[in-house]
């Protein structure tokens, strides 16, 4: 059995924004609010891209479709 863990994909705000997941502005606001899985090296923040994607997937699954009212 191979129990090796792959290292997390750490990316800067700009690199993640280039993927199209979120805008750079939204990422910076979330980072400032402490809502991103990130570590700092000096002033540069490195965000765990894999965890961010997983959290965004969880948000999508929590959103339910609105009920369409029947008017008849």
LINPENOR-V589455 format. One record per run of one state. SS is the DSSP state (h for helix, s for strand, l for the rest). FROM is the first residue (numbers start at 1). LEN is the number of residues. If there is no record, write none. Layout:
# LINPENOR-V589455
SS & FROM & LEN
SS & FROM & LEN
This chain:
# LINPENOR-V589455
l & 1 & 9
s & 10 & 2
l & 12 & 1
h & 13 & 7
l & 20 & 4
h & 24 & 9
l & 33 & 5
s & 38 & 4
l & 42 & 2
s & 44 & 5
h & 49 & 14
l & 63 & 10
